[in-house]
Amino acid sequence: MSTVELTRFRVLPANTAELLEARADMLKDFEADRAGFLGARLVQLPDNEWLDIVDWATPEDFAASREKGANLPGIARFFAAIDSLVVAEEGVSAP
């Protein structure tokens, strides 16, 4: 079983294009810099909300990534496009 990071956030309509353009660079930075990063999916929800589903090999990998924050340009650019956090949760994928 892997660890799943679930982050729901709001993006102002004026920043949606920037968020989507920044996504590819953010994923490249995660692949290069984050041990245990397995992949991510971004889901557009109603009312300018988005859900980012990120898979990690272990809870420790997720915790280490969280500590690094927006340490690389692609990650910082993606985070900068976010207006507000709705909720962030961590779970375990079912077999």
VMD Tcl script that draws the C-alpha trace (Angstrom):
set ca {
  {0.00 0.00 0.00}
  {1.16 3.52 -0.75}
  {0.52 6.82 0.99}
  {-1.91 9.19 -0.73}
  {-1.79 12.95 -0.34}
  {-5.13 14.67 -1.00}
  {-5.02 18.45 -1.29}
  {-8.10 20.45 -2.19}
  {-7.55 24.11 -3.04}
  {-9.09 27.11 -4.80}
  {-7.67 28.90 -7.82}
  {-8.94 32.24 -9.04}
  {-10.23 31.96 -12.62}
  {-7.56 34.45 -13.75}
  {-4.86 32.06 -12.46}
  {-6.19 28.80 -13.91}
  {-4.07 28.93 -17.07}
  {-0.95 29.64 -14.98}
  {-1.71 26.69 -12.69}
  {-2.05 24.33 -15.63}
  {1.07 25.65 -17.36}
  {3.08 25.30 -14.14}
  {1.91 21.73 -13.54}
  {4.37 20.02 -15.90}
  {7.36 21.77 -14.34}
  {6.12 20.99 -10.84}
  {5.88 17.29 -11.70}
  {9.39 17.34 -13.21}
  {10.73 18.93 -10.03}
  {8.97 16.33 -7.88}
  {10.38 13.49 -10.00}
  {13.90 14.92 -9.71}
  {13.85 15.96 -6.06}
  {11.31 13.92 -4.10}
  {12.20 10.40 -3.02}
  {9.22 8.08 -3.11}
  {7.13 10.24 -5.47}
  {5.04 7.81 -7.50}
  {2.77 10.12 -9.49}
  {-0.02 12.67 -9.29}
  {-3.42 13.49 -10.73}
  {-5.07 16.90 -10.79}
  {-8.87 17.02 -10.80}
  {-10.92 20.12 -11.56}
  {-13.97 20.45 -9.30}
  {-16.86 22.92 -9.35}
  {-16.56 26.47 -7.98}
  {-12.88 27.08 -8.85}
  {-11.73 24.19 -6.68}
  {-9.15 21.55 -7.55}
  {-8.09 18.26 -6.00}
  {-4.46 17.15 -6.25}
  {-4.01 13.42 -5.62}
  {-0.36 12.52 -5.07}
  {0.95 9.01 -4.49}
  {3.98 8.40 -2.27}
  {5.80 5.16 -1.57}
  {5.76 5.71 2.21}
  {4.46 8.17 4.81}
  {8.08 9.15 5.45}
  {8.54 10.14 1.79}
  {5.46 12.33 2.00}
  {6.64 13.93 5.25}
  {10.08 14.66 3.75}
  {8.45 16.26 0.71}
  {6.25 18.42 2.90}
  {9.35 19.66 4.76}
  {10.99 20.71 1.48}
  {7.99 22.82 0.48}
  {8.36 24.94 -2.64}
  {12.14 24.51 -2.85}
  {12.36 24.41 -6.66}
  {11.09 26.87 -9.29}
  {8.47 24.60 -10.86}
  {6.97 23.75 -7.50}
  {7.01 27.38 -6.36}
  {5.30 28.52 -9.57}
  {2.52 25.94 -9.16}
  {1.97 26.82 -5.49}
  {1.93 30.56 -6.32}
  {-1.07 30.04 -8.62}
  {-3.15 28.68 -5.72}
  {-5.43 31.18 -4.02}
  {-6.37 29.24 -0.89}
  {-6.19 25.83 0.70}
  {-9.49 24.07 1.40}
  {-8.19 20.90 3.05}
  {-5.11 18.67 3.04}
  {-5.34 15.04 4.09}
  {-3.22 11.91 4.04}
  {-4.46 8.38 3.54}
  {-3.44 4.89 2.51}
  {-4.39 3.38 -0.82}
  {-6.48 0.25 -0.62}
  {-5.06 -2.95 -2.09}
}
mol new
graphics top color blue
foreach p $ca { graphics top sphere $p radius 0.5 }
foreach p [lrange $ca 0 end-1] q [lrange $ca 1 end] { graphics top cylinder $p $q radius 0.2 }
display resetview
